[in-house]
Amino acid sequence: MASHKIPSMQTPQAHRKSLGGTLASVLLVGSCALSRAEPQGEVPLAAPAPEAVGLAGAGDPYYPELGNGGYDVQHYDLAFEVDLEQDQIEAQATLDVVALQDLSVFNLDLEHLEVSAVRVRGESALFEHEGRELEIRPTKPLSEGERFTVEVTYGGRPDIAVDPGVPFVPGVGWWRTDSGVYVVSQCIGAATWFPCNDHPKDKATYSIRATVDKPFVAAANGILVEEIDRGDKRTYVFHAKDPMATYLATLNIAPFEVVVEQFDRRANEWENSRKTAADPSQLFNPAPLSKRLLL
């Protein structure tokens, strides 16, 4: 468990004892003064304002602890340094989020990995990480409707998560094999490699940046928009502009052979328009993109 502890509000017993004599003297003097004052009505103490806490679970009837409440993620910006020899990652996740209610505390899902820092609105935040729950307390509460960023710095050795919905496999998420890494997350595996609101009702867009040793190649969701040569390493940058569920996000790393295929979308659409309805599947373009990365 990694934590930057959320402080307790309990008063130490020793402190109470040390004040005992002083309080007794003050009460004695005060009672004498009150005996000479006019009787007054009892003044009720104001109740403390309740904390605005986002639920640690999205209320799914089949997976009660999956996802979280109180906010909606708009975009995930994920950056990874992957060391396959040591089977370790160093990562930074930046989330663009909208608060659906006032929030003084909220949760993200992340398991197996160690969190070293959390920032909300660019300011360091208190956090506590236990199991797959990363509880975060911003320095100032968030207001309903507020758009804010959450930055999580983390790392370690990713591993699969046991999913009761697919008992016929050992687990889901980050799979390490002899040839590399393959990520298959449905239903609960996204939290094995990035902090997220791990429920399909919270869809978001993604940017995924992965730096790997040569000759390994990284493949992720969306379009490959940049490939950066770093000597004995390469960085691959992908953008997925269509919102999707967390379990669909993937990162695969292996000595892939890359084939880039270009085609004219307009010509493809014209050809599809000539198809008959006898085979409806022929009326749809399987990949309406200007580029496809074929592995």
NORLINMO-V373808 format. One record per residue. N is the residue number from 0. RES is the residue in one small letter. D_LAST is the distance of its C-alpha to the last C-alpha in Angstrom with 1 decimal. Layout:
# NORLINMO-V373808
n->N res->RES d_last->D_LAST
n->N res->RES d_last->D_LAST
This chain:
# NORLINMO-V373808
n->0 res->m d_last->37.9
n->1 res->a d_last->37.6
n->2 res->s d_last->40.0
n->3 res->h d_last->41.9
n->4 res->k d_last->44.6
n->5 res->i d_last->45.9
n->6 res->p d_last->49.6
n->7 res->s d_last->52.2
n->8 res->m d_last->55.2
n->9 res->q d_last->57.7
n->10 res->t d_last->61.0
n->11 res->p d_last->61.8
n->12 res->q d_last->64.8
n->13 res->a d_last->66.4
n->14 res->h d_last->66.4
n->15 res->r d_last->68.2
n->16 res->k d_last->70.9
n->17 res->s d_last->71.6
n->18 res->l d_last->72.3
n->19 res->g d_last->74.6
n->20 res->g d_last->77.9
n->21 res->t d_last->77.1
n->22 res->l d_last->76.1
n->23 res->a d_last->79.3
n->24 res->s d_last->81.4
n->25 res->v d_last->79.7
n->26 res->l d_last->80.1
n->27 res->l d_last->83.8
n->28 res->v d_last->84.6
n->29 res->g d_last->82.5
n->30 res->s d_last->84.4
n->31 res->c d_last->87.7
n->32 res->a d_last->86.6
n->33 res->l d_last->85.3
n->34 res->s d_last->88.6
n->35 res->r d_last->90.4
n->36 res->a d_last->87.8
n->37 res->e d_last->87.9
n->38 res->p d_last->85.9
n->39 res->q d_last->82.4
n->40 res->g d_last->80.0
n->41 res->e d_last->76.9
n->42 res->v d_last->73.8
n->43 res->p d_last->70.5
n->44 res->l d_last->67.7
n->45 res->a d_last->64.6
n->46 res->a d_last->61.7
n->47 res->p d_last->58.6
n->48 res->a d_last->55.8
n->49 res->p d_last->53.1
n->50 res->e d_last->49.7
n->51 res->a d_last->46.9
n->52 res->v d_last->44.3
n->53 res->g d_last->40.9
n->54 res->l d_last->40.3
n->55 res->a d_last->38.1
n->56 res->g d_last->36.4
n->57 res->a d_last->35.5
n->58 res->g d_last->37.9
n->59 res->d d_last->35.4
n->60 res->p d_last->37.5
n->61 res->y d_last->34.8
n->62 res->y d_last->33.5
n->63 res->p d_last->36.6
n->64 res->e d_last->35.3
n->65 res->l d_last->31.9
n->66 res->g d_last->31.7
n->67 res->n d_last->34.8
n->68 res->g d_last->37.4
n->69 res->g d_last->39.0
n->70 res->y d_last->36.2
n->71 res->d d_last->33.1
n->72 res->v d_last->30.1
n->73 res->q d_last->29.0
n->74 res->h d_last->26.2
n->75 res->y d_last->24.4
n->76 res->d d_last->23.7
n->77 res->l d_last->22.0
n->78 res->a d_last->21.8
n->79 res->f d_last->20.7
n->80 res->e d_last->21.5
n->81 res->v d_last->19.7
n->82 res->d d_last->21.4
n->83 res->l d_last->19.5
n->84 res->e d_last->22.4
n->85 res->q d_last->24.9
n->86 res->d d_last->22.7
n->87 res->q d_last->24.1
n->88 res->i d_last->23.2
n->89 res->e d_last->25.4
n->90 res->a d_last->24.8
n->91 res->q d_last->26.5
n->92 res->a d_last->26.3
n->93 res->t d_last->28.3
n->94 res->l d_last->29.0
n->95 res->d d_last->30.8
n->96 res->v d_last->33.1
n->97 res->v d_last->36.0
n->98 res->a d_last->38.9
n->99 res->l d_last->40.0
n->100 res->q d_last->43.2
n->101 res->d d_last->45.2
n->102 res->l d_last->43.5
n->103 res->s d_last->45.0
n->104 res->v d_last->42.5
n->105 res->f d_last->39.0
n->106 res->n d_last->36.2
n->107 res->l d_last->32.4
n->108 res->d d_last->30.4
n->109 res->l d_last->29.0
n->110 res->e d_last->29.2
n->111 res->h d_last->29.1
n->112 res->l d_last->28.8
n->113 res->e d_last->31.8
n->114 res->v d_last->32.8
n->115 res->s d_last->34.8
n->116 res->a d_last->35.6
n->117 res->v d_last->35.7
n->118 res->r d_last->36.8
n->119 res->v d_last->37.8
n->120 res->r d_last->38.8
n->121 res->g d_last->38.4
n->122 res->e d_last->41.0
n->123 res->s d_last->40.7
n->124 res->a d_last->40.9
n->125 res->l d_last->42.2
n->126 res->f d_last->39.7
n->127 res->e d_last->39.8
n->128 res->h d_last->36.8
n->129 res->e d_last->37.4
n->130 res->g d_last->35.0
n->131 res->r d_last->32.3
n->132 res->e d_last->34.9
n->133 res->l d_last->35.0
n->134 res->e d_last->38.3
n->135 res->i d_last->38.9
n->136 res->r d_last->42.3
n->137 res->p d_last->42.4
n->138 res->t d_last->45.4
n->139 res->k d_last->46.6
n->140 res->p d_last->45.9
n->141 res->l d_last->43.5
n->142 res->s d_last->45.0
n->143 res->e d_last->43.8
n->144 res->g d_last->41.7
n->145 res->e d_last->41.0
n->146 res->r d_last->37.6
n->147 res->f d_last->36.8
n->148 res->t d_last->34.1
n->149 res->v d_last->33.3
n->150 res->e d_last->31.9
n->151 res->v d_last->31.0
n->152 res->t d_last->30.5
n->153 res->y d_last->29.3
n->154 res->g d_last->27.6
n->155 res->g d_last->27.7
n->156 res->r d_last->25.7
n->157 res->p d_last->23.6
n->158 res->d d_last->24.0
n->159 res->i d_last->23.4
n->160 res->a d_last->26.1
n->161 res->v d_last->28.0
n->162 res->d d_last->27.8
n->163 res->p d_last->30.7
n->164 res->g d_last->29.0
n->165 res->v d_last->26.5
n->166 res->p d_last->28.8
n->167 res->f d_last->26.9
n->168 res->v d_last->24.3
n->169 res->p d_last->25.4
n->170 res->g d_last->24.2
n->171 res->v d_last->21.6
n->172 res->g d_last->20.0
n->173 res->w d_last->18.8
n->174 res->w d_last->17.8
n->175 res->r d_last->18.1
n->176 res->t d_last->17.1
n->177 res->d d_last->17.5
n->178 res->s d_last->14.0
n->179 res->g d_last->13.8
n->180 res->v d_last->14.1
n->181 res->y d_last->12.9
n->182 res->v d_last->14.9
n->183 res->v d_last->16.2
n->184 res->s d_last->19.5
n->185 res->q d_last->21.4
n->186 res->c d_last->24.3
n->187 res->i d_last->25.5
n->188 res->g d_last->22.7
n->189 res->a d_last->22.1
n->190 res->a d_last->25.3
n->191 res->t d_last->23.9
n->192 res->w d_last->22.1
n->193 res->f d_last->23.8
n->194 res->p d_last->27.3
n->195 res->c d_last->27.4
n->196 res->n d_last->29.4
n->197 res->d d_last->27.4
n->198 res->h d_last->28.5
n->199 res->p d_last->26.7
n->200 res->k d_last->29.7
n->201 res->d d_last->29.1
n->202 res->k d_last->26.1
n->203 res->a d_last->25.1
n->204 res->t d_last->22.8
n->205 res->y d_last->20.6
n->206 res->s d_last->19.9
n->207 res->i d_last->17.7
n->208 res->r d_last->18.1
n->209 res->a d_last->16.7
n->210 res->t d_last->18.1
n->211 res->v d_last->16.8
n->212 res->d d_last->18.0
n->213 res->k d_last->16.5
n->214 res->p d_last->14.4
n->215 res->f d_last->12.5
n->216 res->v d_last->9.9
n->217 res->a d_last->10.4
n->218 res->a d_last->8.5
n->219 res->a d_last->11.3
n->220 res->n d_last->12.9
n->221 res->g d_last->14.0
n->222 res->i d_last->13.6
n->223 res->l d_last->12.9
n->224 res->v d_last->16.5
n->225 res->e d_last->17.1
n->226 res->e d_last->15.9
n->227 res->i d_last->19.0
n->228 res->d d_last->19.7
n->229 res->r d_last->22.2
n->230 res->g d_last->23.1
n->231 res->d d_last->21.7
n->232 res->k d_last->19.5
n->233 res->r d_last->17.1
n->234 res->t d_last->17.2
n->235 res->y d_last->14.6
n->236 res->v d_last->16.3
n->237 res->f d_last->15.1
n->238 res->h d_last->17.6
n->239 res->a d_last->17.8
n->240 res->k d_last->21.0
n->241 res->d d_last->21.5
n->242 res->p d_last->23.3
n->243 res->m d_last->21.8
n->244 res->a d_last->22.9
n->245 res->t d_last->22.3
n->246 res->y d_last->20.7
n->247 res->l d_last->17.8
n->248 res->a d_last->17.0
n->249 res->t d_last->14.2
n->250 res->l d_last->13.0
n->251 res->n d_last->10.4
n->252 res->i d_last->11.0
n->253 res->a d_last->10.1
n->254 res->p d_last->9.9
n->255 res->f d_last->6.2
n->256 res->e d_last->6.1
n->257 res->v d_last->5.7
n->258 res->v d_last->6.8
n->259 res->v d_last->9.2
n->260 res->e d_last->11.2
n->261 res->q d_last->14.7
n->262 res->f d_last->17.1
n->263 res->d d_last->20.6
n->264 res->r d_last->20.8
n->265 res->r d_last->24.5
n->266 res->a d_last->24.2
n->267 res->n d_last->21.7
n->268 res->e d_last->24.2
n->269 res->w d_last->27.1
n->270 res->e d_last->25.6
n->271 res->n d_last->25.0
n->272 res->s d_last->28.6
n->273 res->r d_last->29.8
n->274 res->k d_last->28.4
n->275 res->t d_last->31.0
n->276 res->a d_last->31.2
n->277 res->a d_last->31.3
n->278 res->d d_last->27.6
n->279 res->p d_last->27.0
n->280 res->s d_last->23.3
n->281 res->q d_last->23.3
n->282 res->l d_last->24.9
n->283 res->f d_last->22.0
n->284 res->n d_last->19.2
n->285 res->p d_last->16.0
n->286 res->a d_last->14.5
n->287 res->p d_last->17.5
n->288 res->l d_last->15.9
n->289 res->s d_last->16.6
n->290 res->k d_last->13.0
n->291 res->r d_last->9.6
n->292 res->l d_last->6.5
n->293 res->l d_last->3.8
n->294 res->l d_last->0.0
